[in-house]
Amino acid sequence: MSREESAVRFVKSDALPPSPGYSQAVEVRKGARLIYVAGQVAMDRSGKLVGEGDFKVQATQTFENLKAALQASGATFGNVVKLNSYFLDMTHLPAFREVRDKYINTSTPPASTAVKVAGLFREGFLLEVEAVAVVPE
């Protein structure tokens, strides 16, 4: 049984604008466990910045950290229904999508939000990404 048939339904509407690479809405159904993953950045296990000044390296480390948090919660990127991404520079969006698409289910991508921010919690980080996952019980 696919995740669309069990815990979630990806909502499509002709009344909404096109949404390349993300879904406009996701319905969570009964019998599902929600997992909220705090914003992750390009930090290694010792707390050091990975990929200073290199957006793609930072994005990859960020998604590896999300993957580890999901796995620790009994989920995978196949269970992710929502991503919130925070950027210092929106010109990195194409590189972000390239990295992100190696992790997410691109046939039913999560609902997503991308926001430009003035700064993150520590100098050197170029992005932060948080996730919500739904796991059938």
N, C-alpha and C positions, 0 to 999 in steps of 0.2 A: 504494500500500500504506500503510495507516495505521500509526501508531506501535504500536498494540496488536498488529498482525499481524507486526511486524518486531522491534523492539528491546526492547519492554516489554510486560508484561501486567499490567493492573490487577486485583488479586485481590479478590474479594467473597466473604463468608462469612456465612451466616445465623446462625452461632454468635457473631458479633461485634455490638456495639451499633450503632445507626445512626450514620452519620458525615456529617452535613450539611456540604457544602462541601469535603470532603477524602476521600481514599481511605485505607483502613486498611493496605494493603500494595501494593507494586509489585515485580514480578519483572523483573530485567534479564536479557535473554537474550544468547547468544553473538553476536558480530559487532557489538557496540555500544561506543561510546566514552563514558566517564564524564567529566563536567565538574563540578568542585566549585567553587562560587562562595563566596568568603569573605563574612562578614557585611557587609552594606551598610547605610548610614545616610543621613540626609538631608543630604548634603554635596555642594556643587557642585564643579566641576572645579578651583577654586582652593583647595578645602579649607575653605570657609566653610559654616556651618550654614544650611540653608534651612528657613524656616517655623518660627522659634522660637515655641514655645508652641502651634502649630497642628498637631494630629495628622494631619489629612487631607493637608495640604501636605507634611508630613514623609513620610507613607506614599507619596505620589505620587513624591516625589524618590527615595525608597528603591527603589521599583520601577523607576524610570527608570534608576537606577544598576545594578540587577540586569540590566535589559534590555541596557544597554551592555556589561556583562561577558559576558553570554551571546552577544551578537552578535560580540564580539571573539574568542570561542571557537568560532564557527561554529554557534551554537545559537539557539533562540528560546524563548519561554515555552511553546510547544507541546511542547518537549522536556523541560520540568521535571517531575521525578517526586517531588521531596521539597523541602519548605520547612520551615525552623526559624525561628521568630519569637520575639523577645524583647521584652517590654513592661515599661515602668515601671508602667503602670496598665492592668489588664485590662478596665476599663470602655470602653476604646477598641476592643475587639474587633469590635463591629458596624461601626464606621467602617473598620477595617482590612479586613474582609471585603468591604466595598463597593469599596474601592480595588483590593484584590487581584483581585477578580473581573473587573476591566476588563483584566487582564493574562493570567491563567491560562486554561487550557482547562477550563471549568466542567463539561463533559460527562464528562470523565475527570480530575478534579482531582488534584493531587499529594498524596501522603501528607504530612501536616503535623503539626507540633508547635508549640504556643504555650506560652511560659514567662514567668511574671512574675519579674523580676529587681529587685534593689535599686538597681542603677545600671548604666550603660553606660560606655564608655571615656572619654567626655568629657561635661561638663555640657551640658544643653540638648537632647540627643537623647532622643526619646521611644520609639524602637523601633530594632531591628536585625533584618535578615532575611538568612539564608543559603539557598543553593539547591544542589540536585544535579540535573543534566540528563543525559539519555541521548540520544546521537546515533548513528543507525545508520551503520555504516561502508560 
